[in-house]
Amino acid sequence: MLLFDGVCNLCSASVRFVIAHDRRERFQFASLQSDAGKELMRAHGVATPEGDPSSMILIDGGRVYQRSDAALGIAKRLGFPWSLALIAYVVPRFVRDALYDFVARHRYRWFGKKDACMVPTPELRARFL
C-alpha cells in the first residue's frame, strides 16, 4: 500500500510512475487526505501533521516505511532497473531523509498543487482505496 499526498503534483506524478512500472500490480494506493489513508495511518501508528502530508508512506507486510526508506522500498519492489536505486542505502539515513525533507518542503512551490486529490481512471479504480 502506498499512501501519498493527493493534491501534490509531484506525488501524483510519482504514483503515475509507479503504476506505469509496476508490472506485477503489487501496489495499491490511497491519498493521505482520504478516509482510507487516515485509517491506515491510524492503524499503523503513523502520525503526520494535519494539513502537512509531507511523506509518501509505504506499508508492506505490516511494516511502515517513510521518507527516503519509502522511496527506496518502492524502487526495490518495482524491480530492475529501478531497484538499482538501492545503492543509495550506502548513504546514511539522516542524509537521505534531509534531502527528502528538503524536496518535500518545496514540492508545492516547485511542482504545484491541485485543488482536489487525484481521481483514478476507471481501469485503475480497483487499485485505489
Beta strands, then each sheet from edge to edge (+ up, - down):
strand 1: 2-4
strand 2: 29-31
strand 3: 57-60
strand 4: 63-66
sheet 1: 2+ 1+ 3- 4+
end
